[in-house]
Amino acid sequence: MLGHRALSVEDYVTILKRKWWIIAIPTLLLPIVGFGISFLIPPQYLSQALVLINQQRVSDELIKSVVSEDLNSRLAYMKEQIESRASLEPIIKKYNLYESEGSDMDRKVQLAVKATDIQPIRSDIRSSGLPGFHISFTASDPQTAQQVCQEITSLFTSANTRMRGAAAQSTVDFLTQQVTAAKANLDDLDQKLAAFKLQHAGELPDSSQQSTSILTSLQARLDATTTALNNLQQNKTMAESMLAQQEQVFAAQPANSSLRSPDATEKELENLQAQESDLSVHYTDDYPALKQVRARIAALQKQMAKQEAAPPAPGAKPANRVEPASIAQLRTQIKILDSAMAQKRQEQEQINAQIRSYEGKLAATPMVEGQEKELTRDYTTSLENYNALKSKLDSATMGVEMEHQQQGETFALVDAANLPESPNWPKRPLFAVAGLAAGLLLGLGIIALIEYRDTALQSERDVWAFTQLPTLAVIAWTDNAVATQGPGLVGRMFRKKTADAAG
């Protein structure tokens, strides 16, 4: 009556006592069958290699690694590269793998990918990164499994070296381009800044104090020049007044009293020579007054030479009146003063021009200062950028050299691919255990099906579950009664008792 009422542990025990042989038979047979089937499956051999990851040998404080990509990402990338058709097809052809697949290379590559396994090693001691990983390959032949595992391991180690070297070199190439561009920009700004300072010399903030000092000095020179010019003007006025007075006196004298005597000429020459000596001490040879004095001396000397060469006849009268030496001296002094005043006026104009120039530079300083700050700021920023890039380039260059010398992170083959002595698959004990489990499940399933389909009443609980009536009497089970009356007698007796109780 399985399925018509809830069964207790006692019911299950009773069922197992009655039908234990239904479980025992498949439980004994199926492990033997599973073990035998394992001999029909082609064996597969697993070869495995151990690769450890050696960290950078040079301290990170000295040389920073230019390869910053996470190791897990690089392993995944290398795994995809190595499991590609371009990498596996030469290996498949070299070792004639999967000949049963014919010429279908895509299918062979898929089988090779399934046969390849990479298992990272997780360490509880190492806090960052992976200490290493296992590389394994499964094949139907132990030598083939070992050789292919060695090939794949070699691909991994060489791929790591190649990837790190390429990454380091690409970093250096990129930084070289950036440094070249930064250097060109820095040179351009340097030239602009130098040209700007040259163009605005004296207008820059650094030159304002010097310009102010020069302007003060120029103003003092201008005052001194103006004072000197005024003094020269006063001296000229005085000389002109004296000249006018002496000319009046000379004009009032008789004609014969104004003839120049040789003594007067010599006296005038001596006075001019004295003036020349005095002027030559204070002025250069290019000084106009000095030139005029020297010209007058030369003229007098020439005149005296002519007089000596042709002396006048006895009793002859001089033809011309000669001005006194004092008048000639005053005329010469006025000319000297005029020349000095002209020079002072020219100097005054030059000083005024310089003053206007420096005043203009000081007035333009605020605007020039703003332009200079902008150029200087751009130059400073460009210089900092160039220095930072240059430092990174130097570090990257050392990183490339470190990778070339195998001083960076490397893959070290600790355990080479082994030659498997026994097949990794099929696992015959596993097949036997699977047969045992299948036998138990099959036996239990058969018993459950039989009990579910059996409608016979086996106990008083079955009678109550089926009729909801109490049992009046129970006839003990005997083998003779069953043999004589048949299995239907108990059912008829129960049904008769049930009918009487109902009537």
Rosetta blueprint (number, residue, H / E / L):
1 M L
2 L L
3 G L
4 H L
5 R L
6 A L
7 L L
8 S L
9 V H
10 E H
11 D H
12 Y H
13 V H
14 T H
15 I H
16 L H
17 K H
18 R H
19 K H
20 W H
21 W H
22 I H
23 I H
24 A H
25 I H
26 P H
27 T H
28 L H
29 L H
30 L H
31 P H
32 I H
33 V H
34 G H
35 F H
36 G H
37 I H
38 S H
39 F H
40 L H
41 I L
42 P L
43 P L
44 Q E
45 Y E
46 L E
47 S E
48 Q E
49 A E
50 L E
51 V E
52 L E
53 I E
54 N E
55 Q L
56 Q L
57 R L
58 V L
59 S L
60 D L
61 E L
62 L L
63 I L
64 K L
65 S L
66 V L
67 V L
68 S L
69 E L
70 D L
71 L H
72 N H
73 S H
74 R H
75 L H
76 A H
77 Y H
78 M H
79 K H
80 E H
81 Q H
82 I H
83 E L
84 S L
85 R H
86 A H
87 S H
88 L H
89 E H
90 P H
91 I H
92 I H
93 K H
94 K H
95 Y H
96 N L
97 L L
98 Y L
99 E H
100 S H
101 E H
102 G L
103 S L
104 D L
105 M H
106 D H
107 R H
108 K H
109 V H
110 Q H
111 L H
112 A H
113 V H
114 K H
115 A H
116 T E
117 D E
118 I E
119 Q E
120 P E
121 I E
122 R L
123 S L
124 D L
125 I L
126 R L
127 S L
128 S L
129 G L
130 L L
131 P L
132 G E
133 F E
134 H E
135 I E
136 S E
137 F E
138 T E
139 A E
140 S L
141 D L
142 P H
143 Q H
144 T H
145 A H
146 Q H
147 Q H
148 V H
149 C H
150 Q H
151 E H
152 I H
153 T H
154 S H
155 L H
156 F H
157 T H
158 S H
159 A H
160 N H
161 T H
162 R H
163 M H
164 R H
165 G H
166 A H
167 A H
168 A H
169 Q H
170 S H
171 T H
172 V H
173 D H
174 F H
175 L H
176 T H
177 Q H
178 Q H
179 V H
180 T H
181 A H
182 A H
183 K H
184 A H
185 N H
186 L H
187 D H
188 D H
189 L H
190 D H
191 Q H
192 K H
193 L H
194 A H
195 A H
196 F H
197 K H
198 L H
199 Q H
200 H L
201 A L
202 G L
203 E L
204 L L
205 P H
206 D H
207 S H
208 S H
209 Q H
210 Q H
211 S H
212 T H
213 S H
214 I H
215 L H
216 T H
217 S H
218 L H
219 Q H
220 A H
221 R H
222 L H
223 D H
224 A H
225 T H
226 T H
227 T H
228 A H
229 L H
230 N H
231 N H
232 L H
233 Q H
234 Q H
235 N H
236 K H
237 T H
238 M H
239 A H
240 E H
241 S H
242 M H
243 L H
244 A H
245 Q H
246 Q H
247 E H
248 Q H
249 V H
250 F H
251 A H
252 A H
253 Q L
254 P L
255 A H
256 N H
257 S H
258 S H
259 L L
260 R L
261 S L
262 P H
263 D H
264 A H
265 T H
266 E H
267 K H
268 E H
269 L H
270 E H
271 N H
272 L H
273 Q H
274 A H
275 Q H
276 E H
277 S H
278 D H
279 L H
280 S H
281 V H
282 H H
283 Y L
284 T L
285 D L
286 D L
287 Y L
288 P H
289 A H
290 L H
291 K H
292 Q H
293 V H
294 R H
295 A H
296 R H
297 I H
298 A H
299 A H
300 L H
301 Q H
302 K H
303 Q H
304 M H
305 A H
306 K H
307 Q H
308 E H
309 A H
310 A L
311 P L
312 P L
313 A L
314 P L
315 G L
316 A L
317 K L
318 P L
319 A L
320 N L
321 R L
322 V L
323 E L
324 P L
325 A H
326 S H
327 I H
328 A H
329 Q H
330 L H
331 R H
332 T H
333 Q H
334 I H
335 K H
336 I H
337 L H
338 D H
339 S H
340 A H
341 M H
342 A H
343 Q H
344 K H
345 R H
346 Q H
347 E H
348 Q H
349 E H
350 Q H
351 I H
352 N H
353 A H
354 Q H
355 I H
356 R H
357 S H
358 Y H
359 E H
360 G H
361 K H
362 L H
363 A H
364 A H
365 T H
366 P H
367 M H
368 V H
369 E H
370 G H
371 Q H
372 E H
373 K H
374 E H
375 L H
376 T H
377 R H
378 D H
379 Y H
380 T H
381 T H
382 S H
383 L H
384 E H
385 N H
386 Y H
387 N H
388 A H
389 L H
390 K H
391 S H
392 K H
393 L H
394 D H
395 S H
396 A H
397 T H
398 M H
399 G H
400 V H
401 E H
402 M H
403 E H
404 H H
405 Q L
406 Q L
407 Q L
408 G L
409 E L
410 T E
411 F E
412 A E
413 L E
414 V E
415 D E
416 A L
417 A L
418 N L
419 L L
420 P L
421 E L
422 S L
423 P L
424 N L
425 W E
426 P L
427 K L
428 R H
429 P H
430 L H
431 F H
432 A H
433 V H
434 A H
435 G H
436 L H
437 A H
438 A H
439 G H
440 L H
441 L H
442 L H
443 G H
444 L H
445 G H
446 I H
447 I H
448 A H
449 L H
450 I H
451 E H
452 Y H
453 R H
454 D L
455 T L
456 A L
457 L L
458 Q L
459 S L
460 E H
461 R H
462 D H
463 V H
464 W H
465 A H
466 F H
467 T H
468 Q L
469 L L
470 P L
471 T L
472 L L
473 A L
474 V L
475 I L
476 A L
477 W L
478 T L
479 D H
480 N H
481 A H
482 V H
483 A H
484 T H
485 Q H
486 G L
487 P L
488 G H
489 L H
490 V H
491 G H
492 R H
493 M H
494 F H
495 R H
496 K H
497 K H
498 T H
499 A H
500 D H
501 A H
502 A H
503 G L
